[in-house]
Amino acid sequence: MIQGNKISAFPVVVLSTALVMGGLISGCAPRNNLALERARASYLQAQQNPQIVTHAPAALNDAKVALNRAEETWESTHDQEEVAHLSYVTEQKVEVARATAQEKIAEAEAQQLASERERVLLEARTREAERARLSAQEAAARAREATDLAVGATARATLLEQELAELKARETERGVVMTLQEDVLFEYDKADLKPGAMRNLYPLVTFLRNHPTRTLLIEGHTDSTGSDSYNADLSRRRAEAVRYFLVQNGISPERIVAQGYGEAYPVTSNDNEAGRQQNRRVEIVISHEGQRVAERLR
């Protein structure tokens, strides 16, 4: 203010003070923004998480774009409100990236569990199929074995019938009985085998070799002519002669019992020559399977 020839100093002082304060206000503008710092830290933490980088790259990139906008806005305008908004958007996008990564991880784990379950079920079905296959094979093997046994039993029965027919033997409760008349094996009143007797005994040797578990009882019998003691001794010596022949041809003596009964067990009457001739005989009793002839002694 000018008063006369003098210039008042007050307005100049006020103006200078206003300019200084304006300069101070301009020079003290904040360098940092807390919301932006939080957004930046949140993004950096997410960026260092390999699971987020691997499973949510697009969402993480969206967060990066939002952070860049917030930083650019701050550098250019220092607009606190806008930067706070953009920082908030950045943090939300980081959370989206985290959630996306967790969802993808959960999906992967669920897929892995499903695959593992499928693998376990497949292994179970494979084991069950293998058990069924083995059971079928075992059943088929048992069926073949049963068939083979049946065929073998039939074949053995057929062979036994043929062998018995060759021996001219018959099945009885005592065993398989082969009867040889005296004149086939011995001279009258003798106990030495005739040379021709061998032909009648060789089939018996073959049979006993083919059936090594069978034992036999050789019974000598006479007619009633002569004394009891003489007939008993003659029948015993004849039974022993047949036993000796079999042993000489490889049949174990432990399988053979020889017994002389004399005239004790005639098959017909001794009142005529024809009857007496039938009573002069050697009976060979061959045991059934699983039995011993000692059980069949008279």
C-alpha positions, 0 to 999 in steps of 0.5 A: 500500500502506498501512503504518500511517497512511501510503499507499505511493506506488508503486501510484499511480505504476505506475497513472499510467504505465500510463494514460499509455502506453495513451494514447500507444498510442491516440494513435499509431495509423498514419494510412496503409496501404501496401497501400491506397496501392498499391491506390489508385495502381493504380486511379487509373492505370487510371482515367486510361487511356482504353483501359481506360475505353473497353474495360473499364468494368465491370471498372474499376467492380469495382475501384472498389467493392473500393477503396471497401470497403478505404478504408471499412474502414481509416477505420472499423477500421484493421484492417491485415490486412483492409485489406491483403486488400481492397487486394490484391483491388482491385489484382487487379480493376485487373489484370482491367480492364487484361487485359479492355481489352487483350483487347478491343483485340486483338479489335478489331485482329483484327476490323479486320485481318479486315475489311481482309483481306476488303476487299483480297480483295473489291477483288482479286475486283472487279479480276479480275471487271473484267478478265474483263468487259473481256476478254469485251468485247474478245473480243466486239469482236474477234468483231464485228470479224471478223464485220464483216470477213468480211461486208465481204469477202463484200460486196466480193467480191460487188460485184467480181463484179457490176462485172466482169460489167458490164465483161464482164471475166475474171480471169487471171494477169495481172489482170482483162482487159477486151477491146474489139473495134476496131469498138466503139471505132474506125472501121476504120484510125482511132485516134479513139474513136467517140462510142458508145465512151464507153458502153463505157468509162464502167463502167471509169471507175466501177470505177477510181474505186471501186478507187483502188489498182488500176492498168491496162495498155492494150494496142493490137493489130491484125491482120497487114494492113499493115507492122509499123511501121504496125500498131505505131503504130496500136495505140499511138495507139489505146491512147493514145486510151483512156488519154486518155479515162480521164484526162479522166474523173478517173483519174490518169495515173500509174495507167495504162500504154498500150502498142501491140503491133501484130500481135505477139500475135494471139488467132486466125489472120489468114488470114480476115476473122473472125480478123483482126477478133478480132485488131483489139482493145484489151485493158485489163489491171486489176491485182490488189490489191497489184500494178502493171500494170508487172509484167505488161508483155509 
